[in-house]
């Protein structure tokens, strides 16, 4: 670096570092705390940051294993956390895959094909993606209530209805993928077309293989959005075994039945894999977010 | 040669598949139309027609790729929005849940005890099914036996026959009957002479009769005559009142529930803007929503920009690690971190109060004090949102040419001067649409409020539950799905007002983006 450096650089670096450390300490405090709480004995004990007599009781319960207390009594797991996690994963994978398929084909048309009302459709999509599903919850509830009369697995309290409702999140992803397609030179596809490839073949065998990174990003974004979605799932799902993690976790902190320790273990257990996925893919996610954001 | 044959073969296959799908859809449309679901039938019909045209027609080829995604956007975004606006003009609520036809059917199925003969009963189990033995209180050799029935939460009609035999199997003890009472209460037993019996106590069935019969006098003149009913007990006429959404008697003095859904024009909107129990909270909540969203954007931007500058600053060393740790709040799913904060901020058991108590001897009431609850919401939202701003700022900072800073360093500028004279002017333009989008996101940040405070502390003098930290969407959410009577119509009216606001924000955003390009 040919940067001109001020004389008091060392002093500044150390100030910056100390500010950074103090900030990080504050920001990461909840994480230290929740891990510590998950290792405490009992749900009401308050204690220091490092638990005095650590116990794995909450972890056993979160994993669905009954825990034998010191006095010989057995505590049953309060909630089916692993079932919730599995429900969340099923819904997230299915809805993300569907979103990916629909958004990719749509984005291809918007990026490469010519048709009427293209610009209007794009503008409409951009405005529509600012209307979250939260605003139409009454309609979504009523809609699936009625659909359920004809197609039971799409009715209320079924994971199918939640999966389908999440497809509404697609408008944003169409923009993201379209932006990426536009960065790819179209001369390759034109060459393929001259060789007699149909638009479908040009799309499937030329463009798609070049777009794997953005497809991965969109899948992960949709996956994470679906796992973390709360309002729609909380309205559509009712019975204990059908809840997704986001809806179920709330049960722990009921004022009538406050299970702080059990919640902590369940939170770490279920939050950890999702966090790891996010961090592992953060480079691409960040790229997707900023490029999509700036273009969108 | 071979390719063209293959294409034509696959074209036939496509047409065959489309035909099958269309047949299924048409069947569905007919079914829905027959059920009176006109909106659904129309939607499916239009979408199926367009879809078929696109696949069959050569002109429609380019639309093939957009159609599936448009279909998704229309069904899952546009249609619910329109539907919500439609509901806003109705009285759809927990008291007016069903259509007029269904309510009429419910009234027609209502029964009352005639005070006629009553029977004591015994319940026998035969494998998975059950039988009742009914013995008349008047005595006699013979008793009635029902046909076998199973447990169900649906009403069942049971015929009986006279018999002198006792069913095989064991008579159930009373505590088993108590367990099965929800099934028993829904039984409608028909005696050979046509008398109907229903369960009147845990040991008895009594004679019942229909409360209402349809009014078949066509010569009378009053509203909705074809749907009117006559009370068998009093011969009084009740008819559906299309102004209140209830069946009422002729004098209009008595409303008989359950109510049915009707269009009530703009009444819900009038309520939002004039009913003091709704207008008051609505205006307060609207103000707070705007303040909350604006402060969230401001704080996340300030911290995000600051951290982005620090992380980008090379002499710091270990920037990658800092960046990773700083992104962590964004990587953990929000519903988990919000609930973690809910626990940490708990008044009595929360670790934050424990710490504050230890350090300063104070225990702030984070949930019950209005101002503290609001500050907590903003603190948590800043924690959740600054990494996103930081990520965006890192991207934008990279695009600023280094020599600008170089030049300013030669002039001996301080970091603060750099920030205000180089950094901010360079990134503000591309940042504005993102800030507007972030504002819109926070404007509708239901998850945060619903999971962190649930709107608490509650406001006084509100008709529907409303709280100090409620934002418009969470207020709407509570009206629609709260535990105190669900008013979908009112909730939809407020949602419609929010549509207009979001639409306005979206329009501003569009302008800002256009200016950028």
Interface residues (C-beta under 8 A of the other chain):
Chain A: X1 X2 X3 X4 X5 X6 X9 X12 X13 X16 X17 X19 X20 X23 X24 X27 X28 X30 X31 X33 X34 X37 X44 X46 X101 X102 X103 X105 X106 X107 X108 X109 X110 X113 X114 X115 X121 X123 X125 X126 X127 X128 X130 X131 X132 X133 X134 X135 X136 X137 X138 X139 X140 X141 X142 X143 X146 X149 X150 X164 X165 X167 X168 X170 X171 X174 X199 X203 X224 X227 X228 X230 X231 X234 X235 X245 X246 X249 X250 X252 X253 X258 X260 X263 X264 X267 X270 X271 X274 X275 X278 X279 X282 X286 X289 X290 X293 X294 X296
Chain B: X28 X31 X32 X35 X37 X40 X61 X62 X63 X64 X65 X66 X68 X69 X70 X72 X73 X75 X76 X77 X78 X79 X80 X81 X83 X84 X87 X92 X307 X310 X313 X314 X315 X316 X322 X324 X325 X326 X327 X328 X329 X330 X331 X332 X333 X334 X335 X336 X337 X339 X340 X341 X342 X343 X344 X346 X349 X351 X354 X383 X388 X391 X392 X394 X395 X396 X402 X405 X406 X409 X410 X412 X415 X430 X433 X434 X437 X440 X441 X444 X446 X447 X450 X451 X473 X476 X477 X480 X481 X488 X491 X492 X495 X498 X499 X502 X503 X505 X506 X507 X509 X510 X513
